Amino acid sequence: MEYVYAALILNEAGEEINEDNLTDVLEAAGVDVEESRVKALVAALEDVDIDEAVDEAAAVPAAGGAAGGAAAGEAADEEDEEAAEEEEAAEEDEDDDEDEDAGGEGLGELFG
């Protein structure tokens, strides 16, 4: 996220979003800069109007019309499904962890 924030800072300051400027902002913030990520972000933002993209993103939750409500409802349904799938995966991981923990207790007693 730091890379995107740096690009937003440059945009807000009216500076060109290029590799040098992005690297300078990231280094000033104390980020260990990865050149490949900088290049990828600059390339991805090449034809993007950041101000327009931010305005569109900000307008989406404010859409109170039927279309906005329907889209929000669909998004919420998808999020609920994803959350349920993640919960199932987490429960399976917990079951696996419990089995592993139970086996590890005996070893602790051997070497404790």
Residue frames as a rotation matrix with the C-alpha (Angstrom) as fourth column:
MET 1
0.563 0.826 0.000 0.00
0.826 -0.563 0.000 0.00
0.000 0.000 -1.000 0.00
GLU 2
0.162 -0.561 -0.812 2.92
0.380 -0.724 0.576 2.36
-0.911 -0.402 0.096 0.60
TYR 3
-0.764 -0.501 0.407 3.58
0.526 -0.117 0.842 2.47
-0.374 0.858 0.353 -3.11
VAL 4
-0.083 0.833 0.547 0.01
0.877 -0.200 0.437 3.51
0.474 0.516 -0.714 -3.91
TYR 5
0.661 0.297 -0.689 0.07
0.661 -0.665 0.348 6.10
-0.354 -0.685 -0.636 -1.12
ALA 6
-0.302 -0.860 -0.412 3.30
0.391 -0.506 0.769 7.53
-0.870 0.071 0.489 -2.52
ALA 7
-0.719 0.106 0.687 1.69
0.677 -0.113 0.727 7.82
0.155 0.988 0.010 -5.95
LEU 8
0.387 0.921 0.036 -1.30
0.859 -0.375 0.349 9.58
0.335 -0.104 -0.936 -4.40
ILE 9
0.372 -0.347 -0.861 1.01
0.525 -0.686 0.504 12.01
-0.765 -0.639 -0.073 -2.60
LEU 10
-0.724 -0.684 0.093 2.81
0.429 -0.341 0.837 12.81
-0.540 0.645 0.540 -5.85
ASN 11
-0.371 0.678 0.634 -0.51
0.814 -0.091 0.573 13.30
0.446 0.729 -0.519 -7.62
GLU 12
0.607 0.644 -0.466 -1.81
0.794 -0.517 0.321 15.59
-0.034 -0.565 -0.825 -4.89
ALA 13
0.128 -0.672 -0.729 1.41
0.354 -0.656 0.667 17.63
-0.926 -0.344 0.154 -5.00
GLY 14
0.863 0.275 -0.423 1.10
-0.274 -0.449 -0.850 17.97
-0.424 0.850 -0.313 -8.77
GLU 15
-0.166 -0.983 -0.077 4.34
-0.767 0.079 0.636 16.10
-0.620 0.165 -0.767 -9.37
GLU 16
0.150 0.121 -0.981 4.92
-0.859 0.508 -0.069 13.62
0.490 0.853 0.180 -12.17
ILE 17
0.623 0.069 0.779 4.52
-0.519 0.781 0.346 9.99
-0.585 -0.620 0.522 -11.13
ASN 18
0.542 -0.554 -0.632 7.74
-0.508 0.384 -0.771 8.46
0.670 0.739 -0.074 -12.35
GLU 19
0.548 -0.339 -0.764 10.24
0.513 0.858 -0.012 5.99
0.660 -0.386 0.645 -10.93
ASP 20
-0.532 -0.838 0.123 12.58
0.439 -0.397 -0.806 8.61
0.724 -0.375 0.579 -9.48
ASN 21
-0.415 0.431 0.801 9.87
-0.642 -0.763 0.078 10.65
0.645 -0.482 0.593 -7.75
LEU 22
0.669 0.707 -0.229 8.11
-0.378 0.590 0.713 7.56
0.640 -0.391 0.662 -6.43
THR 23
0.248 -0.685 -0.685 11.39
0.667 0.634 -0.392 6.17
0.702 -0.359 0.614 -5.10
ASP 24
-0.670 -0.524 0.526 12.21
0.055 -0.741 -0.669 9.49
0.741 -0.419 0.525 -3.43
VAL 25
0.040 0.775 0.630 8.85
-0.798 -0.355 0.487 9.61
0.602 -0.522 0.605 -1.62
LEU 26
0.792 0.270 -0.547 9.13
-0.001 0.897 0.442 6.00
0.610 -0.350 0.711 -0.49
GLU 27
-0.100 -0.915 -0.390 12.69
0.671 0.227 -0.706 6.44
0.735 -0.332 0.591 0.77
ALA 28
-0.594 -0.066 0.801 11.67
-0.344 -0.880 -0.328 9.62
0.727 -0.470 0.500 2.61
ALA 29
0.424 0.833 0.355 8.99
-0.770 0.125 0.625 7.56
0.477 -0.539 0.695 4.35
GLY 30
-0.224 -0.629 0.744 11.57
-0.910 0.408 0.071 4.95
-0.348 -0.662 -0.664 5.38
VAL 31
0.792 0.547 0.270 10.33
-0.389 0.794 -0.467 2.22
-0.470 0.265 0.842 3.04
ASP 32
-0.363 -0.842 0.399 12.76
-0.139 0.472 0.871 -0.39
-0.921 0.261 -0.288 1.73
VAL 33
0.283 0.544 -0.790 12.09
-0.775 -0.356 -0.522 0.26
-0.565 0.760 0.321 -1.96
GLU 34
-0.131 -0.223 0.966 11.77
0.389 0.884 0.257 -2.61
-0.912 0.410 -0.029 -4.42
GLU 35
-0.687 -0.269 -0.675 12.62
-0.400 -0.635 0.661 -1.33
-0.606 0.724 0.329 -7.89
SER 36
-0.934 0.344 0.091 10.42
0.292 0.592 0.752 -3.90
0.205 0.729 -0.653 -9.63
ARG 37
-0.147 0.922 -0.357 7.36
0.945 0.024 -0.327 -2.77
-0.294 -0.386 -0.875 -7.67
VAL 38
-0.184 0.004 -0.983 8.09
0.015 -1.000 -0.007 0.88
-0.983 -0.016 0.184 -8.48
LYS 39
-0.918 -0.218 -0.330 8.39
-0.318 -0.090 0.944 0.08
-0.236 0.972 0.013 -12.20
ALA 40
-0.718 0.693 0.069 5.20
0.672 0.664 0.328 -1.98
0.182 0.281 -0.942 -12.15
LEU 41
0.003 0.749 -0.662 3.21
0.759 -0.433 -0.486 0.76
-0.651 -0.502 -0.570 -10.43
VAL 42
-0.398 -0.207 -0.894 4.47
-0.282 -0.900 0.334 3.50
-0.873 0.385 0.300 -12.73
ALA 43
-0.994 0.029 -0.108 3.60
-0.092 0.329 0.940 1.37
0.063 0.944 -0.324 -15.75
ALA 44
-0.495 0.861 -0.115 0.15
0.868 0.494 -0.043 0.55
0.020 -0.121 -0.992 -14.35
LEU 45
0.138 0.557 -0.819 -0.63
0.596 -0.707 -0.381 4.21
-0.791 -0.435 -0.430 -13.70
GLU 46
-0.782 -0.612 0.118 0.64
0.445 -0.415 0.794 5.42
-0.437 0.673 0.597 -17.05
ASP 47
-0.779 0.539 0.320 -2.79
0.142 -0.346 0.928 5.93
0.610 0.768 0.193 -18.64
VAL 48
-0.063 0.760 -0.647 -4.80
0.952 0.241 0.190 6.40
0.300 -0.604 -0.739 -15.44
ASP 49
-0.224 0.114 0.968 -6.36
-0.164 -0.983 0.078 9.71
0.961 -0.141 0.239 -14.40
ILE 50
-0.747 -0.179 -0.641 -5.89
0.515 0.453 -0.727 9.34
0.420 -0.873 -0.246 -10.65
ASP 51
-0.896 0.444 0.020 -8.21
-0.376 -0.733 -0.566 12.21
-0.236 -0.515 0.824 -9.74
GLU 52
-0.170 0.862 -0.478 -11.01
-0.873 0.093 0.478 10.66
0.456 0.499 0.737 -11.80
ALA 53
-0.251 0.010 -0.968 -10.38
0.108 0.994 -0.018 7.21
0.962 -0.109 -0.250 -10.31
VAL 54
-0.943 -0.104 -0.317 -10.49
0.324 -0.062 -0.944 8.60
0.079 -0.993 0.092 -6.76
ASP 55
-0.661 0.749 -0.039 -13.71
-0.736 -0.658 -0.157 10.50
-0.143 -0.075 0.987 -7.50
GLU 56
-0.048 0.639 -0.768 -15.33
-0.612 0.589 0.528 7.36
0.790 0.495 0.362 -8.94
ALA 57
-0.491 -0.205 -0.847 -14.26
0.403 0.808 -0.430 5.27
0.772 -0.553 -0.313 -5.97
ALA 58
-0.986 0.115 -0.118 -15.56
0.049 -0.480 -0.876 7.86
-0.157 -0.870 0.468 -3.53
ALA 59
-0.497 0.843 -0.207 -18.89
-0.863 -0.456 0.216 8.10
0.088 0.286 0.954 -5.37
VAL 60
-0.530 0.286 -0.798 -19.68
-0.145 0.897 0.417 4.38
0.835 0.337 -0.434 -5.30
PRO 61
-0.743 0.286 -0.605 -20.74
0.662 0.446 -0.602 4.11
0.098 -0.848 -0.520 -1.62
ALA 62
-0.779 0.427 -0.459 -22.74
-0.134 -0.828 -0.544 7.35
-0.612 -0.362 0.703 -1.89
ALA 63
-0.781 0.521 -0.343 -24.91
-0.386 0.030 0.922 6.00
0.491 0.853 0.178 -4.72
GLY 64
-0.741 0.551 0.384 -28.33
-0.338 0.189 -0.922 5.75
-0.581 -0.813 0.046 -3.09
GLY 65
-0.126 0.726 -0.676 -30.31
-0.992 -0.088 0.090 4.86
0.006 0.682 0.731 -6.19
ALA 66
0.771 0.518 0.370 -31.80
-0.514 0.850 -0.119 1.47
-0.376 -0.098 0.922 -6.97
ALA 67
0.747 -0.553 -0.369 -28.87
-0.074 0.483 -0.873 0.53
0.661 0.679 0.320 -9.18
GLY 68
-0.217 -0.863 0.457 -26.41
-0.643 -0.226 -0.732 1.47
0.735 -0.452 -0.506 -6.45
GLY 69
0.063 0.336 0.940 -28.42
-0.956 0.291 -0.040 -0.42
-0.287 -0.896 0.339 -3.87
ALA 70
0.953 0.299 -0.049 -28.63
-0.296 0.888 -0.352 -3.51
-0.062 0.350 0.935 -6.06
ALA 71
0.391 -0.887 -0.244 -24.92
-0.146 0.202 -0.968 -3.43
0.909 0.415 -0.050 -6.77
ALA 72
-0.324 -0.489 0.810 -24.18
-0.859 -0.207 -0.469 -2.97
0.397 -0.847 -0.353 -3.08
GLY 73
0.482 0.600 0.639 -26.48
-0.794 0.608 0.028 -5.88
-0.372 -0.521 0.768 -2.25
GLU 74
0.921 -0.195 -0.338 -24.72
-0.065 0.777 -0.626 -8.13
0.384 0.599 0.703 -4.75
ALA 75
-0.019 -0.988 0.153 -21.33
-0.373 -0.135 -0.918 -7.09
0.928 -0.074 -0.366 -3.40
ALA 76
-0.133 0.035 0.990 -22.49
-0.991 -0.003 -0.133 -7.80
-0.001 -0.999 0.035 0.15
ASP 77
0.858 0.480 0.185 -23.73
-0.471 0.877 -0.091 -11.25
-0.206 -0.009 0.978 -0.89
GLU 78
0.623 -0.702 -0.345 -20.38
0.017 0.453 -0.891 -12.02
0.782 0.550 0.295 -2.50
GLU 79
-0.270 -0.738 0.619 -18.56
-0.664 -0.323 -0.675 -10.80
0.698 -0.593 -0.403 0.60
ASP 80
0.296 0.462 0.836 -20.77
-0.921 0.371 0.121 -12.99
-0.254 -0.805 0.535 2.81
GLU 81
0.981 0.055 -0.188 -19.99
-0.124 0.917 -0.380 -16.02
0.152 0.396 0.906 0.66
GLU 82
0.218 -0.975 -0.051 -16.27
-0.100 0.030 -0.995 -15.25
0.971 0.222 -0.091 0.76
ALA 83
-0.205 -0.255 0.945 -16.40
-0.919 -0.283 -0.276 -14.76
0.338 -0.925 -0.176 4.53
ALA 84
0.704 0.529 0.474 -18.16
-0.654 0.743 0.143 -18.11
-0.277 -0.410 0.869 4.97
GLU 85
0.832 -0.452 -0.322 -15.54
0.104 0.697 -0.710 -19.84
0.545 0.557 0.627 2.84
GLU 86
-0.106 -0.910 0.400 -12.74
-0.391 -0.332 -0.858 -18.18
0.914 -0.247 -0.321 4.82
GLU 87
0.123 0.226 0.966 -14.36
-0.992 0.047 0.115 -19.25
-0.019 -0.973 0.230 8.10
GLU 88
0.969 0.247 0.027 -14.54
-0.244 0.966 -0.082 -22.85
-0.046 0.073 0.996 6.90
ALA 89
0.467 -0.869 -0.164 -10.89
0.141 0.256 -0.956 -22.76
0.873 0.424 0.242 5.88
ALA 90
-0.204 -0.532 0.822 -9.92
-0.726 -0.482 -0.491 -21.22
0.657 -0.696 -0.288 9.23
GLU 91
0.517 0.468 0.717 -11.86
-0.832 0.472 0.291 -23.88
-0.202 -0.747 0.634 11.13
GLU 92
0.946 -0.223 -0.235 -10.11
0.102 0.893 -0.438 -26.62
0.308 0.390 0.868 9.15
ASP 93
0.067 -0.974 0.216 -6.75
-0.104 -0.222 -0.969 -25.00
0.992 0.042 -0.117 9.92
GLU 94
-0.020 -0.024 1.000 -7.64
-0.964 -0.266 -0.026 -24.80
0.266 -0.964 -0.018 13.63
ASP 95
0.898 0.367 0.243 -8.55
-0.416 0.888 0.197 -28.49
-0.144 -0.278 0.950 13.63
ASP 96
0.644 -0.735 -0.213 -5.19
0.294 0.495 -0.818 -29.29
0.706 0.464 0.535 12.02
ASP 97
-0.128 -0.711 0.691 -3.39
-0.476 -0.567 -0.672 -27.04
0.870 -0.415 -0.265 14.53
GLU 98
0.413 0.347 0.842 -5.11
-0.911 0.164 0.379 -28.75
-0.007 -0.923 0.384 17.45
ASP 99
0.992 -0.078 -0.095 -3.97
0.066 0.990 -0.124 -32.15
0.104 0.117 0.988 16.20
GLU 100
0.271 -0.958 0.096 -0.42
0.251 -0.026 -0.968 -30.88
0.929 0.286 0.233 15.80
ASP 101
-0.031 -0.246 0.969 -0.47
-0.775 -0.606 -0.179 -29.21
0.631 -0.756 -0.172 19.23
ALA 102
0.802 0.396 0.447 -1.62
-0.593 0.616 0.519 -32.39
-0.070 -0.681 0.729 20.92
GLY 103
0.819 -0.546 -0.177 1.30
0.426 0.784 -0.452 -34.31
0.386 0.295 0.874 19.41
GLY 104
0.083 -0.843 0.531 3.77
0.021 -0.531 -0.847 -31.64
0.996 0.081 -0.026 20.46
GLU 105
0.564 0.183 0.805 2.82
-0.739 -0.323 0.591 -31.75
0.368 -0.929 -0.047 24.15
GLY 106
0.984 -0.176 0.037 4.36
0.145 0.898 0.416 -35.17
-0.106 -0.403 0.909 24.60
LEU 107
0.355 -0.904 0.236 7.65
0.649 0.057 -0.758 -34.04
0.672 0.423 0.608 23.11
GLY 108
0.192 -0.234 0.953 7.77
-0.440 -0.889 -0.130 -31.11
0.878 -0.394 -0.273 25.47
GLU 109
0.833 0.175 0.525 7.47
-0.553 0.313 0.773 -33.47
-0.029 -0.933 0.357 28.41
LEU 110
0.826 -0.562 -0.027 10.28
0.546 0.812 -0.207 -35.66
0.139 0.156 0.978 27.05
PHE 111
-0.035 -0.919 0.393 12.75
0.740 -0.289 -0.608 -32.83
0.672 0.270 0.690 26.70
GLY 112
0.563 0.478 0.674 11.32
0.067 -0.839 0.539 -30.42
0.824 -0.258 -0.505 29.30
